Amino acid sequence: MKESMHQTIYSYKLLYRFRWRSVGYLTQLLLIGLSLIGSSLLLDTPVVHLIVSLAILPVIPVCHLLIFRLYAKLRLQKPHTTADMLVSPWWGTGYRLPVPIRLYRTTEGTVLAGSLLFTGAAYVWLPVEYGLALLAGTFILALPRVLALLASLRQPKSCSVKYEERGVAFLLTDG
């Protein structure tokens, strides 16, 4: 009895790796602090009274996660949630295997647009200090996604993207 086995093996060449490191996290913390100061000046309220409005920031990663998973399910993709949800700029979302760069761009673009639309819709229903914190936090916490998306524009259309812990890798396949 002769069995035929068909197997395709791909090897990848790393083109570029985008990682969000401690400098990125520190930049985000600094920007959140500056947004508090800006809100304080705009609202003529002491910063101490606005610190409580930061309690709304955990809504943003939940929003990113839900939009990512919804988009992936609608596209019949297999999303992958990892254990690094609290420390990853991608909030632990991604795909287990490398995906085409086009899928990466549309997924990330959908998450960014969806979170901005959610923020805009929620802003009108929230007290102004919470709305400003949500608005500023959405832009600040989206920085890693935006910068990685911009980095993807320099990569060839035939490359693949692999979600890694705290970053993404742009790969070119040999097959």
N, C-alpha and C positions, 0 to 999 in steps of 0.2 A: 504494500500500500504506500503510495507516494503522495506526500502532502506538499503542496506548494505554499510557500509563505512569502507574502509580499510585505516588505517593511521599508519604510522611508526614514532615513536618518538625516537630520539637518544639523549642520554645525553653524555657529553664528560668530561673526566678527563684531566686536564691540566698536561702535562708531563714537558714542558719546554717553557719558553717565551723568545724570543730573541728580545731585544729592542735596537735601536740605539739612544743613548741619547746625551746630550750636550758634554760629553767627547769624543764621537765618532766624532761629528762635529768639535770639536776643534782639534782633531788629524788630521782630513782631511785637515783643514786649515793650520796646521803646515806642513804637508807633501807637500801641494801645494807650500807653501813658500820655503821649502827646495828644491823642484824640480826647482823652479825659480833660486835659488842660484846655484844649480848643473848645470842647463842649462847655466847660466851666466859664470861659470867657464869653461864649455865645449866649449862654443862658443867665449869665451874671449870678452864678451859684457857686459856692465853695466846692472845690474838688472832693472834699471829704464826703459831701452829700451825694456826689455822683458815683462814688465807688460801688455803692449798692447796685447801680444799674449794670455793672459787669456781670451780674448773675444771669443775664440773658445770653451771654456768649456761648454756653454749652448747647444752645439750640442750633447753632451754625453747623458744628460737625454732624449732628443728628440729621440735619437737613441735607448735607452733602451725602451722607451715607444712604439715606432714603432715596434721593434723586438718582444716585449712581445705581443702586440695586433695581429701582423701577425701570430705568432706561435699559439696563442690561437684560432684564427679564423681558421687556417689550421687544428687544432685538434678538431674543432667543439665545443670548449669550449666557455663559456660566460665570457669574460674578464670584469672587473669592473674598471672604472677609478674614483678615488675619488678626492675631492676638495683639498686634502693636497699635491698636485703635487709638489709644490715648496719647501716644507719642509720635505718631506718623502724621506728616502734613497732608497725607491722603486719607487720614482717618481709618486706616486699615482696609481700604477698599482697593480692588484691582482685579486682575484676571490671573488665574494660576499659570497659564501658558502665555508666551509672547503673542501679541495681537498685531494686526496690521496697523500702520501709523494712521491710516484714515479712520479706523474704528477708535483709536486712542483720541484723536482730535475731536471727533464728534461726541464721544462720551464725556470728555473733559469740558468741551464747550457747552454741552447740555447741563452738566453739573453747575458750571459757573453761571450760565444764564438762568437756570432754575432757582439757584440760591438768591440771585439778585431780584428775580421776580417775587420770590417768597418774601424777601426783606422789604421790597416796595409795598407789597400787600399788607404785611404785618405792621409796617411803620405807621400807617394812618390809624391803626387801632390801639397803639401803645401810647403811654405817656411819653412826652417829648424826650426826656432823658434816656429812657429805655430804647426808644426808636433810634436816637442818635448813636447809642452804644451798639445796637444791632447793625445799623448801617455801616459804621466804621469797622466793626468787627468782621462783617462780611467781606469787606474789601481787604482788610489786613490778613485774615486767615485764608483768603484765596490766593495770596501772593505765590506760594509754592506751585500751585496749579497753573497760574497765569505764566509764571516764568518758565516752567517746564513746557507749557504749550508753545510759548514763543521760541524756546530752544528747538522744538520739534519742527518748526518752519525751516530751519537750516538743514534738516536731514533729507535724504533722498526719499521719494515716494514709495520706493520698494522696500524700505526698512520696516522692521518690527519693533514693538515696544514691550518691554518686560517690566512689570511693576515689581519693585524691590522694597526692602524695608527702608523707609525714609528717602525714597527716590525712584527714578525710572531709568532704565538703560535703553538706549537706541541701538538696535542690532541689525546687521545685514546678513541675510542667509546666503549660503553658497549654493542652495538648490532651489 
